Amino acid sequence: MNVILNTLKKKYEAEIEEAKINIRIMLNNPTSIPEHSEFLVELDKHLNKIAEAEDKMGAINNHFGSGEKEMLVEDKDAQMVLNGI
């Protein structure tokens, strides 16, 4: 897998961790959101962030996993970037 896709995966992993931390804070300190009616909405937002990031990571793994051959790029400079050179 090339450097660009690995970077995206790391970005999605960080987004998942951020959302999980926010959820843990909210669960351990429900008063962190003054309006109780917004509590479930906020939890749902963070769960959506996790689901979206996991979905994107899955798409990368399914379509560009380590078993895939290098992507064909005509521009030699772009190919060098994709190959991490």
Secondary structure as the mmCIF struct_conf table of DSSP 4:
data_model
#
loop_
_struct_conf.conf_type_id
_struct_conf.id
_struct_conf.beg_label_comp_id
_struct_conf.beg_label_asym_id
_struct_conf.beg_label_seq_id
_struct_conf.end_label_comp_id
_struct_conf.end_label_asym_id
_struct_conf.end_label_seq_id
HELX_RH_AL_P HELX_RH_AL_P1 VAL A 3 ASN A 28
HELX_RH_3T_P HELX_RH_3T_P1 PRO A 30 SER A 32
BEND BEND1 ILE A 33 PRO A 34
HELX_RH_AL_P HELX_RH_AL_P2 HIS A 36 PHE A 64
TURN_TY1_P TURN_TY1_P1 SER A 66 GLY A 67
BEND BEND2 GLU A 68 GLU A 68
HELX_LH_PP_P HELX_LH_PP_P1 LYS A 69 LEU A 72
BEND BEND3 GLU A 74 GLU A 74
HELX_RH_AL_P HELX_RH_AL_P3 LYS A 76 LEU A 82
TURN_TY1_P TURN_TY1_P2 ASN A 83 GLY A 84
#
